[in-house]
Structure formats: structure tokens, C-alpha cells
Amino acid sequence: QVQLVESGGGLVQAGGSLRLSCAFSGRSFSMYGMGWFRQVPGKEREFVAAMRWSDSSTYYTDSVKGRFTISRDNAKNTVYLQMNSLKPEDTAVYYCAADRFMGMRYSVVDEYDYWGQGTQVTVSS
């Protein structure tokens, strides 16, 4: 069974940076595509970024392009989300997720097999 544990969330001022980490255990990390999603109360969980395991292609939602970077360290079984130039609208609970057979449905919540518990990111204005 795969387990995902996020860390690195917190409170930051607008314009600041945070790096989220997601530790993966239980299976072969290098065989899983990884994604980051976020959710605010009363709204659906939304796609933020993803990285395929097969060719390390990366994908981002338009609102974070140029500000956020997803990366992975297969030796540490960890995926990261570097978030720069943060805005108040980035405030949300951020979740990492793992997908054994990531195709082009990387932005779809139901595509993912495993989820972490989430980490809160709050950006003050």
C-alpha cells in the first residue's frame, strides 16, 4: 500500500515562497506519476501540477505557470512543489497524489490511486 505524507506548508506573505514535500513509501516510487492538487472550503479539489514517471514531463494549471515548479528525487522517494511569487488566491490545502498509470488525464482527481493527508498553505496580503 502506498503512503504519501506532505510537509512544508505554512503562512507566508504575498510574494513569498514555500516548498512543499511529499514523501512516498510502500511501492516503487519511480514507477508512479505524481501530482499536486489544492482545495479550499466549499470548492472542488483542483489540479495544480503533475509529473509523469515515464519521461518526467511536467504539467501545470495556467494560474501557476511560471511561479510553481514540480520536481522529484527518486533517490529520496520524494516529490516537491516549489511555489514562488505566492498570491492570496493560492491559499488552500495542498495534496499530493500518486498515479500508477498516468496518461494524459493527469489533471483529473479520479485518475489518481493514492492521496496524502494535505498540508495547509496560507498566503497573507
N, C-alpha and C positions, 0 to 999 in steps of 0.2 A: 504494500500500500504506500502511495506517495504521500509525503507530508511536506507542506510549504509553510514557512514561518517568515513573515515580513518584519522588518525593523527599519528605523531611520526616520519615521515620521516625527512631526512636532509643529511648533509655532514659529513662523518666520515672517518678517516684514515683506511687503511687496517689493519686488526687485531682487530679493534674496534667492538663495539656492538651498536645496536639500538633495541628499542622495538616499534613495530607498534601496534596501537589500532584501532579497528573498532567498532563504536557504532551502534547498531541495534535498530530500532524503527518501530512501525506500526503493528506488529504481535507478536505472542508468540515466543520469541527468542529460547526457549528451544526445540521447535519442528523443528528447521532448522539445517541442516548440514551447516557448514561454511568452506569456502576455501580461500586461498590466491593464487593469480596469479601475474605474473610480465610481463612487456613488455618493450622492447627497440625499438627505432625508426627503422622502416623497417623490423621488425620481428613480428611473431605472438605472441599473448599472451600465456605464458606458465605456467603450473601448478607448484606451489611451495609446498603447504601443505594443508591438509584438515582434518576436524574432523567431524565425524558423530554424529548426535544428539542422536541416539538410544542407543549406547553403548560407546560413546566417543572414539571410535577407531580413531587413527591418521595415516596419510599417508604423505609421503614426496617424493619429487623428489630426485633422487640419489645425485645430486650435493650439496644438503643442509643437508643431513642426518648427524646427529651428531653435526651440527652447529646451526640449526634453531629448534625452538620448538613452536608448535601451542597450544594454550590453550584457555579456555573460562571461563567466570564468568557469570553464568546465572542470578545471583542476580543483576548484573550491566548491563546486556544485551550487553556484550562486548566480542569480540574475540581478542586475541593478537597473535602477531608473534614476538617472541624473536629471534633476529638474533645476533649470536656471531661469532667471527673469520671471520669477513666480508672480502670479496675479491673484487678487482675492477670489476670482472665479475658479481658481484651481483648488480651492478648499473642498475637501471631500475625504472620505475613507478610501484608501487605495488598496487594491487587492492584486496579488499576483496569482497566476493560473498556469497550469501545465496541460499541454495537448499532445497526445502521443502521435496523432496523425494530422498535424497541421497542414492544411492545404491553403486555399485562398479564402477560407471562411474564418480567418484569424480575428476578425472583429466581432464575431458572434459569440455571445455568452455561452450558449448551449453547446458550442463546439468543444469547450474545454472539459477535461476529465477531472481535474483536481483544483482546489482553491485554498488559498491561505485564509487566515482569520481577519486580515485587514489591519492597516495602520492609518491613524488619523493625520492628515496634513491640514494645517490651518494657516492661511495667509492673511495677515492683517494689512489694512490700507493705511 
